[in-house]
């Protein structure tokens, strides 16, 4: 199985994470997902009154130095950690 296929498998597995998953962990996954699928941030930072989108943007910006492959690998690792912690 190639990296892209494994990444897509773990994107599906991430949807089964428990409801109690911390927002910080969800933001890490969001940033890695965006970096893996889109690449470096390509939008302006949302305004200060749009806190949810601003937090997502910040999470993506924090990992923009990673290559798409690195982001995929880190995403897979993070989902594995969260699933293990939940069981």
Phi and psi restraints in degrees (range 20) as a CNS / XPLOR table:
assign (resid 1 and name C) (resid 2 and name N)
       (resid 2 and name CA) (resid 2 and name C) 1.0 -78.6 20.0 2
assign (resid 2 and name N) (resid 2 and name CA)
       (resid 2 and name C) (resid 3 and name N) 1.0 168.5 20.0 2
assign (resid 2 and name C) (resid 3 and name N)
       (resid 3 and name CA) (resid 3 and name C) 1.0 -59.5 20.0 2
assign (resid 3 and name N) (resid 3 and name CA)
       (resid 3 and name C) (resid 4 and name N) 1.0 -43.5 20.0 2
assign (resid 3 and name C) (resid 4 and name N)
       (resid 4 and name CA) (resid 4 and name C) 1.0 -62.3 20.0 2
assign (resid 4 and name N) (resid 4 and name CA)
       (resid 4 and name C) (resid 5 and name N) 1.0 -41.8 20.0 2
assign (resid 4 and name C) (resid 5 and name N)
       (resid 5 and name CA) (resid 5 and name C) 1.0 -65.6 20.0 2
assign (resid 5 and name N) (resid 5 and name CA)
       (resid 5 and name C) (resid 6 and name N) 1.0 -42.7 20.0 2
assign (resid 5 and name C) (resid 6 and name N)
       (resid 6 and name CA) (resid 6 and name C) 1.0 -64.1 20.0 2
assign (resid 6 and name N) (resid 6 and name CA)
       (resid 6 and name C) (resid 7 and name N) 1.0 -40.5 20.0 2
assign (resid 6 and name C) (resid 7 and name N)
       (resid 7 and name CA) (resid 7 and name C) 1.0 -59.6 20.0 2
assign (resid 7 and name N) (resid 7 and name CA)
       (resid 7 and name C) (resid 8 and name N) 1.0 -47.3 20.0 2
assign (resid 7 and name C) (resid 8 and name N)
       (resid 8 and name CA) (resid 8 and name C) 1.0 -62.8 20.0 2
assign (resid 8 and name N) (resid 8 and name CA)
       (resid 8 and name C) (resid 9 and name N) 1.0 -35.2 20.0 2
assign (resid 8 and name C) (resid 9 and name N)
       (resid 9 and name CA) (resid 9 and name C) 1.0 -63.1 20.0 2
assign (resid 9 and name N) (resid 9 and name CA)
       (resid 9 and name C) (resid 10 and name N) 1.0 -42.9 20.0 2
assign (resid 9 and name C) (resid 10 and name N)
       (resid 10 and name CA) (resid 10 and name C) 1.0 -76.8 20.0 2
assign (resid 10 and name N) (resid 10 and name CA)
       (resid 10 and name C) (resid 11 and name N) 1.0 -23.6 20.0 2
assign (resid 10 and name C) (resid 11 and name N)
       (resid 11 and name CA) (resid 11 and name C) 1.0 -62.4 20.0 2
assign (resid 11 and name N) (resid 11 and name CA)
       (resid 11 and name C) (resid 12 and name N) 1.0 -42.5 20.0 2
assign (resid 11 and name C) (resid 12 and name N)
       (resid 12 and name CA) (resid 12 and name C) 1.0 -66.8 20.0 2
assign (resid 12 and name N) (resid 12 and name CA)
       (resid 12 and name C) (resid 13 and name N) 1.0 -42.1 20.0 2
assign (resid 12 and name C) (resid 13 and name N)
       (resid 13 and name CA) (resid 13 and name C) 1.0 -64.1 20.0 2
assign (resid 13 and name N) (resid 13 and name CA)
       (resid 13 and name C) (resid 14 and name N) 1.0 -32.5 20.0 2
assign (resid 13 and name C) (resid 14 and name N)
       (resid 14 and name CA) (resid 14 and name C) 1.0 -62.4 20.0 2
assign (resid 14 and name N) (resid 14 and name CA)
       (resid 14 and name C) (resid 15 and name N) 1.0 -27.4 20.0 2
assign (resid 14 and name C) (resid 15 and name N)
       (resid 15 and name CA) (resid 15 and name C) 1.0 -68.9 20.0 2
assign (resid 15 and name N) (resid 15 and name CA)
       (resid 15 and name C) (resid 16 and name N) 1.0 -13.6 20.0 2
assign (resid 15 and name C) (resid 16 and name N)
       (resid 16 and name CA) (resid 16 and name C) 1.0 -98.9 20.0 2
assign (resid 16 and name N) (resid 16 and name CA)
       (resid 16 and name C) (resid 17 and name N) 1.0 6.1 20.0 2
assign (resid 16 and name C) (resid 17 and name N)
       (resid 17 and name CA) (resid 17 and name C) 1.0 -62.5 20.0 2
assign (resid 17 and name N) (resid 17 and name CA)
       (resid 17 and name C) (resid 18 and name N) 1.0 146.4 20.0 2
assign (resid 17 and name C) (resid 18 and name N)
       (resid 18 and name CA) (resid 18 and name C) 1.0 -62.2 20.0 2
assign (resid 18 and name N) (resid 18 and name CA)
       (resid 18 and name C) (resid 19 and name N) 1.0 154.6 20.0 2
assign (resid 18 and name C) (resid 19 and name N)
       (resid 19 and name CA) (resid 19 and name C) 1.0 -60.5 20.0 2
assign (resid 19 and name N) (resid 19 and name CA)
       (resid 19 and name C) (resid 20 and name N) 1.0 -24.6 20.0 2
assign (resid 19 and name C) (resid 20 and name N)
       (resid 20 and name CA) (resid 20 and name C) 1.0 -82.4 20.0 2
assign (resid 20 and name N) (resid 20 and name CA)
       (resid 20 and name C) (resid 21 and name N) 1.0 7.1 20.0 2
assign (resid 20 and name C) (resid 21 and name N)
       (resid 21 and name CA) (resid 21 and name C) 1.0 -60.4 20.0 2
assign (resid 21 and name N) (resid 21 and name CA)
       (resid 21 and name C) (resid 22 and name N) 1.0 131.5 20.0 2
assign (resid 21 and name C) (resid 22 and name N)
       (resid 22 and name CA) (resid 22 and name C) 1.0 -63.1 20.0 2
assign (resid 22 and name N) (resid 22 and name CA)
       (resid 22 and name C) (resid 23 and name N) 1.0 146.4 20.0 2
assign (resid 22 and name C) (resid 23 and name N)
       (resid 23 and name CA) (resid 23 and name C) 1.0 -60.1 20.0 2
assign (resid 23 and name N) (resid 23 and name CA)
       (resid 23 and name C) (resid 24 and name N) 1.0 -35.1 20.0 2
assign (resid 23 and name C) (resid 24 and name N)
       (resid 24 and name CA) (resid 24 and name C) 1.0 -60.4 20.0 2
assign (resid 24 and name N) (resid 24 and name CA)
       (resid 24 and name C) (resid 25 and name N) 1.0 -41.5 20.0 2
assign (resid 24 and name C) (resid 25 and name N)
       (resid 25 and name CA) (resid 25 and name C) 1.0 -67.9 20.0 2
assign (resid 25 and name N) (resid 25 and name CA)
       (resid 25 and name C) (resid 26 and name N) 1.0 -39.9 20.0 2
assign (resid 25 and name C) (resid 26 and name N)
       (resid 26 and name CA) (resid 26 and name C) 1.0 -62.9 20.0 2
assign (resid 26 and name N) (resid 26 and name CA)
       (resid 26 and name C) (resid 27 and name N) 1.0 -38.2 20.0 2
assign (resid 26 and name C) (resid 27 and name N)
       (resid 27 and name CA) (resid 27 and name C) 1.0 -67.1 20.0 2
assign (resid 27 and name N) (resid 27 and name CA)
       (resid 27 and name C) (resid 28 and name N) 1.0 -39.0 20.0 2
assign (resid 27 and name C) (resid 28 and name N)
       (resid 28 and name CA) (resid 28 and name C) 1.0 -60.2 20.0 2
assign (resid 28 and name N) (resid 28 and name CA)
       (resid 28 and name C) (resid 29 and name N) 1.0 -46.8 20.0 2
assign (resid 28 and name C) (resid 29 and name N)
       (resid 29 and name CA) (resid 29 and name C) 1.0 -61.8 20.0 2
assign (resid 29 and name N) (resid 29 and name CA)
       (resid 29 and name C) (resid 30 and name N) 1.0 -42.5 20.0 2
assign (resid 29 and name C) (resid 30 and name N)
       (resid 30 and name CA) (resid 30 and name C) 1.0 -59.5 20.0 2
assign (resid 30 and name N) (resid 30 and name CA)
       (resid 30 and name C) (resid 31 and name N) 1.0 -48.6 20.0 2
assign (resid 30 and name C) (resid 31 and name N)
       (resid 31 and name CA) (resid 31 and name C) 1.0 -60.5 20.0 2
assign (resid 31 and name N) (resid 31 and name CA)
       (resid 31 and name C) (resid 32 and name N) 1.0 -44.6 20.0 2
assign (resid 31 and name C) (resid 32 and name N)
       (resid 32 and name CA) (resid 32 and name C) 1.0 -66.4 20.0 2
assign (resid 32 and name N) (resid 32 and name CA)
       (resid 32 and name C) (resid 33 and name N) 1.0 -39.5 20.0 2
assign (resid 32 and name C) (resid 33 and name N)
       (resid 33 and name CA) (resid 33 and name C) 1.0 -61.9 20.0 2
assign (resid 33 and name N) (resid 33 and name CA)
       (resid 33 and name C) (resid 34 and name N) 1.0 -47.6 20.0 2
assign (resid 33 and name C) (resid 34 and name N)
       (resid 34 and name CA) (resid 34 and name C) 1.0 -63.0 20.0 2
assign (resid 34 and name N) (resid 34 and name CA)
       (resid 34 and name C) (resid 35 and name N) 1.0 -41.5 20.0 2
assign (resid 34 and name C) (resid 35 and name N)
       (resid 35 and name CA) (resid 35 and name C) 1.0 -65.0 20.0 2
assign (resid 35 and name N) (resid 35 and name CA)
       (resid 35 and name C) (resid 36 and name N) 1.0 -39.2 20.0 2
assign (resid 35 and name C) (resid 36 and name N)
       (resid 36 and name CA) (resid 36 and name C) 1.0 -70.7 20.0 2
assign (resid 36 and name N) (resid 36 and name CA)
       (resid 36 and name C) (resid 37 and name N) 1.0 -33.0 20.0 2
assign (resid 36 and name C) (resid 37 and name N)
       (resid 37 and name CA) (resid 37 and name C) 1.0 -100.8 20.0 2
assign (resid 37 and name N) (resid 37 and name CA)
       (resid 37 and name C) (resid 38 and name N) 1.0 -29.7 20.0 2
assign (resid 37 and name C) (resid 38 and name N)
       (resid 38 and name CA) (resid 38 and name C) 1.0 -109.4 20.0 2
assign (resid 38 and name N) (resid 38 and name CA)
       (resid 38 and name C) (resid 39 and name N) 1.0 -39.0 20.0 2
assign (resid 38 and name C) (resid 39 and name N)
       (resid 39 and name CA) (resid 39 and name C) 1.0 104.6 20.0 2
assign (resid 39 and name N) (resid 39 and name CA)
       (resid 39 and name C) (resid 40 and name N) 1.0 -160.3 20.0 2
assign (resid 39 and name C) (resid 40 and name N)
       (resid 40 and name CA) (resid 40 and name C) 1.0 -58.4 20.0 2
assign (resid 40 and name N) (resid 40 and name CA)
       (resid 40 and name C) (resid 41 and name N) 1.0 153.7 20.0 2
assign (resid 40 and name C) (resid 41 and name N)
       (resid 41 and name CA) (resid 41 and name C) 1.0 -49.9 20.0 2
assign (resid 41 and name N) (resid 41 and name CA)
       (resid 41 and name C) (resid 42 and name N) 1.0 131.9 20.0 2
assign (resid 41 and name C) (resid 42 and name N)
       (resid 42 and name CA) (resid 42 and name C) 1.0 -126.1 20.0 2
assign (resid 42 and name N) (resid 42 and name CA)
       (resid 42 and name C) (resid 43 and name N) 1.0 18.3 20.0 2
assign (resid 42 and name C) (resid 43 and name N)
       (resid 43 and name CA) (resid 43 and name C) 1.0 -131.6 20.0 2
assign (resid 43 and name N) (resid 43 and name CA)
       (resid 43 and name C) (resid 44 and name N) 1.0 163.4 20.0 2
assign (resid 43 and name C) (resid 44 and name N)
       (resid 44 and name CA) (resid 44 and name C) 1.0 -76.8 20.0 2
assign (resid 44 and name N) (resid 44 and name CA)
       (resid 44 and name C) (resid 45 and name N) 1.0 154.0 20.0 2
assign (resid 44 and name C) (resid 45 and name N)
       (resid 45 and name CA) (resid 45 and name C) 1.0 -67.4 20.0 2
assign (resid 45 and name N) (resid 45 and name CA)
       (resid 45 and name C) (resid 46 and name N) 1.0 131.4 20.0 2
assign (resid 45 and name C) (resid 46 and name N)
       (resid 46 and name CA) (resid 46 and name C) 1.0 -61.2 20.0 2
assign (resid 46 and name N) (resid 46 and name CA)
       (resid 46 and name C) (resid 47 and name N) 1.0 158.2 20.0 2
assign (resid 46 and name C) (resid 47 and name N)
       (resid 47 and name CA) (resid 47 and name C) 1.0 -65.9 20.0 2
assign (resid 47 and name N) (resid 47 and name CA)
       (resid 47 and name C) (resid 48 and name N) 1.0 163.8 20.0 2
assign (resid 47 and name C) (resid 48 and name N)
       (resid 48 and name CA) (resid 48 and name C) 1.0 -67.3 20.0 2
assign (resid 48 and name N) (resid 48 and name CA)
       (resid 48 and name C) (resid 49 and name N) 1.0 -16.3 20.0 2
assign (resid 48 and name C) (resid 49 and name N)
       (resid 49 and name CA) (resid 49 and name C) 1.0 -88.2 20.0 2
assign (resid 49 and name N) (resid 49 and name CA)
       (resid 49 and name C) (resid 50 and name N) 1.0 -9.4 20.0 2
assign (resid 49 and name C) (resid 50 and name N)
       (resid 50 and name CA) (resid 50 and name C) 1.0 -104.2 20.0 2
assign (resid 50 and name N) (resid 50 and name CA)
       (resid 50 and name C) (resid 51 and name N) 1.0 73.3 20.0 2
assign (resid 50 and name C) (resid 51 and name N)
       (resid 51 and name CA) (resid 51 and name C) 1.0 -66.9 20.0 2
assign (resid 51 and name N) (resid 51 and name CA)
       (resid 51 and name C) (resid 52 and name N) 1.0 -36.2 20.0 2
assign (resid 51 and name C) (resid 52 and name N)
       (resid 52 and name CA) (resid 52 and name C) 1.0 -65.4 20.0 2
assign (resid 52 and name N) (resid 52 and name CA)
       (resid 52 and name C) (resid 53 and name N) 1.0 -51.5 20.0 2
assign (resid 52 and name C) (resid 53 and name N)
       (resid 53 and name CA) (resid 53 and name C) 1.0 -65.4 20.0 2
assign (resid 53 and name N) (resid 53 and name CA)
       (resid 53 and name C) (resid 54 and name N) 1.0 -32.9 20.0 2
assign (resid 53 and name C) (resid 54 and name N)
       (resid 54 and name CA) (resid 54 and name C) 1.0 -65.6 20.0 2
assign (resid 54 and name N) (resid 54 and name CA)
       (resid 54 and name C) (resid 55 and name N) 1.0 -42.5 20.0 2
assign (resid 54 and name C) (resid 55 and name N)
       (resid 55 and name CA) (resid 55 and name C) 1.0 -64.3 20.0 2
assign (resid 55 and name N) (resid 55 and name CA)
       (resid 55 and name C) (resid 56 and name N) 1.0 -40.5 20.0 2
assign (resid 55 and name C) (resid 56 and name N)
       (resid 56 and name CA) (resid 56 and name C) 1.0 -63.9 20.0 2
assign (resid 56 and name N) (resid 56 and name CA)
       (resid 56 and name C) (resid 57 and name N) 1.0 -44.5 20.0 2
assign (resid 56 and name C) (resid 57 and name N)
       (resid 57 and name CA) (resid 57 and name C) 1.0 -60.3 20.0 2
assign (resid 57 and name N) (resid 57 and name CA)
       (resid 57 and name C) (resid 58 and name N) 1.0 -44.5 20.0 2
assign (resid 57 and name C) (resid 58 and name N)
       (resid 58 and name CA) (resid 58 and name C) 1.0 -61.9 20.0 2
assign (resid 58 and name N) (resid 58 and name CA)
       (resid 58 and name C) (resid 59 and name N) 1.0 -39.7 20.0 2
assign (resid 58 and name C) (resid 59 and name N)
       (resid 59 and name CA) (resid 59 and name C) 1.0 -64.4 20.0 2
assign (resid 59 and name N) (resid 59 and name CA)
       (resid 59 and name C) (resid 60 and name N) 1.0 -39.1 20.0 2
assign (resid 59 and name C) (resid 60 and name N)
       (resid 60 and name CA) (resid 60 and name C) 1.0 -69.2 20.0 2
assign (resid 60 and name N) (resid 60 and name CA)
       (resid 60 and name C) (resid 61 and name N) 1.0 -44.7 20.0 2
assign (resid 60 and name C) (resid 61 and name N)
       (resid 61 and name CA) (resid 61 and name C) 1.0 -59.7 20.0 2
assign (resid 61 and name N) (resid 61 and name CA)
       (resid 61 and name C) (resid 62 and name N) 1.0 -34.6 20.0 2
assign (resid 61 and name C) (resid 62 and name N)
       (resid 62 and name CA) (resid 62 and name C) 1.0 -65.3 20.0 2
assign (resid 62 and name N) (resid 62 and name CA)
       (resid 62 and name C) (resid 63 and name N) 1.0 -22.1 20.0 2
assign (resid 62 and name C) (resid 63 and name N)
       (resid 63 and name CA) (resid 63 and name C) 1.0 -115.0 20.0 2
assign (resid 63 and name N) (resid 63 and name CA)
       (resid 63 and name C) (resid 64 and name N) 1.0 12.9 20.0 2
assign (resid 63 and name C) (resid 64 and name N)
       (resid 64 and name CA) (resid 64 and name C) 1.0 -68.5 20.0 2
assign (resid 64 and name N) (resid 64 and name CA)
       (resid 64 and name C) (resid 65 and name N) 1.0 -12.5 20.0 2
assign (resid 64 and name C) (resid 65 and name N)
       (resid 65 and name CA) (resid 65 and name C) 1.0 -78.6 20.0 2
assign (resid 65 and name N) (resid 65 and name CA)
       (resid 65 and name C) (resid 66 and name N) 1.0 -15.2 20.0 2
assign (resid 65 and name C) (resid 66 and name N)
       (resid 66 and name CA) (resid 66 and name C) 1.0 -76.7 20.0 2
assign (resid 66 and name N) (resid 66 and name CA)
       (resid 66 and name C) (resid 67 and name N) 1.0 148.6 20.0 2
assign (resid 66 and name C) (resid 67 and name N)
       (resid 67 and name CA) (resid 67 and name C) 1.0 -74.5 20.0 2
assign (resid 67 and name N) (resid 67 and name CA)
       (resid 67 and name C) (resid 68 and name N) 1.0 166.4 20.0 2
assign (resid 67 and name C) (resid 68 and name N)
       (resid 68 and name CA) (resid 68 and name C) 1.0 -60.1 20.0 2
assign (resid 68 and name N) (resid 68 and name CA)
       (resid 68 and name C) (resid 69 and name N) 1.0 -41.2 20.0 2
assign (resid 68 and name C) (resid 69 and name N)
       (resid 69 and name CA) (resid 69 and name C) 1.0 -64.4 20.0 2
assign (resid 69 and name N) (resid 69 and name CA)
       (resid 69 and name C) (resid 70 and name N) 1.0 -43.3 20.0 2
assign (resid 69 and name C) (resid 70 and name N)
       (resid 70 and name CA) (resid 70 and name C) 1.0 -60.3 20.0 2
assign (resid 70 and name N) (resid 70 and name CA)
       (resid 70 and name C) (resid 71 and name N) 1.0 -42.8 20.0 2
assign (resid 70 and name C) (resid 71 and name N)
       (resid 71 and name CA) (resid 71 and name C) 1.0 -63.8 20.0 2
assign (resid 71 and name N) (resid 71 and name CA)
       (resid 71 and name C) (resid 72 and name N) 1.0 -39.9 20.0 2
assign (resid 71 and name C) (resid 72 and name N)
       (resid 72 and name CA) (resid 72 and name C) 1.0 -62.4 20.0 2
assign (resid 72 and name N) (resid 72 and name CA)
       (resid 72 and name C) (resid 73 and name N) 1.0 -46.2 20.0 2
assign (resid 72 and name C) (resid 73 and name N)
       (resid 73 and name CA) (resid 73 and name C) 1.0 -62.3 20.0 2
assign (resid 73 and name N) (resid 73 and name CA)
       (resid 73 and name C) (resid 74 and name N) 1.0 -44.3 20.0 2
assign (resid 73 and name C) (resid 74 and name N)
       (resid 74 and name CA) (resid 74 and name C) 1.0 -65.8 20.0 2
assign (resid 74 and name N) (resid 74 and name CA)
       (resid 74 and name C) (resid 75 and name N) 1.0 -36.9 20.0 2
assign (resid 74 and name C) (resid 75 and name N)
       (resid 75 and name CA) (resid 75 and name C) 1.0 -62.3 20.0 2
assign (resid 75 and name N) (resid 75 and name CA)
       (resid 75 and name C) (resid 76 and name N) 1.0 -48.0 20.0 2
assign (resid 75 and name C) (resid 76 and name N)
       (resid 76 and name CA) (resid 76 and name C) 1.0 -58.7 20.0 2
assign (resid 76 and name N) (resid 76 and name CA)
       (resid 76 and name C) (resid 77 and name N) 1.0 -46.2 20.0 2
assign (resid 76 and name C) (resid 77 and name N)
       (resid 77 and name CA) (resid 77 and name C) 1.0 -60.8 20.0 2
assign (resid 77 and name N) (resid 77 and name CA)
       (resid 77 and name C) (resid 78 and name N) 1.0 -44.0 20.0 2
assign (resid 77 and name C) (resid 78 and name N)
       (resid 78 and name CA) (resid 78 and name C) 1.0 -65.3 20.0 2
assign (resid 78 and name N) (resid 78 and name CA)
       (resid 78 and name C) (resid 79 and name N) 1.0 -42.5 20.0 2
assign (resid 78 and name C) (resid 79 and name N)
       (resid 79 and name CA) (resid 79 and name C) 1.0 -63.2 20.0 2
assign (resid 79 and name N) (resid 79 and name CA)
       (resid 79 and name C) (resid 80 and name N) 1.0 -42.4 20.0 2
assign (resid 79 and name C) (resid 80 and name N)
       (resid 80 and name CA) (resid 80 and name C) 1.0 -58.2 20.0 2
assign (resid 80 and name N) (resid 80 and name CA)
       (resid 80 and name C) (resid 81 and name N) 1.0 -45.6 20.0 2
assign (resid 80 and name C) (resid 81 and name N)
       (resid 81 and name CA) (resid 81 and name C) 1.0 -60.7 20.0 2
assign (resid 81 and name N) (resid 81 and name CA)
       (resid 81 and name C) (resid 82 and name N) 1.0 -45.5 20.0 2
assign (resid 81 and name C) (resid 82 and name N)
       (resid 82 and name CA) (resid 82 and name C) 1.0 -67.6 20.0 2
assign (resid 82 and name N) (resid 82 and name CA)
       (resid 82 and name C) (resid 83 and name N) 1.0 -37.9 20.0 2
assign (resid 82 and name C) (resid 83 and name N)
       (resid 83 and name CA) (resid 83 and name C) 1.0 -67.5 20.0 2
assign (resid 83 and name N) (resid 83 and name CA)
       (resid 83 and name C) (resid 84 and name N) 1.0 -39.3 20.0 2
assign (resid 83 and name C) (resid 84 and name N)
       (resid 84 and name CA) (resid 84 and name C) 1.0 -65.2 20.0 2
assign (resid 84 and name N) (resid 84 and name CA)
       (resid 84 and name C) (resid 85 and name N) 1.0 -42.0 20.0 2
assign (resid 84 and name C) (resid 85 and name N)
       (resid 85 and name CA) (resid 85 and name C) 1.0 -65.2 20.0 2
assign (resid 85 and name N) (resid 85 and name CA)
       (resid 85 and name C) (resid 86 and name N) 1.0 -29.5 20.0 2
assign (resid 85 and name C) (resid 86 and name N)
       (resid 86 and name CA) (resid 86 and name C) 1.0 -81.1 20.0 2
assign (resid 86 and name N) (resid 86 and name CA)
       (resid 86 and name C) (resid 87 and name N) 1.0 -18.4 20.0 2
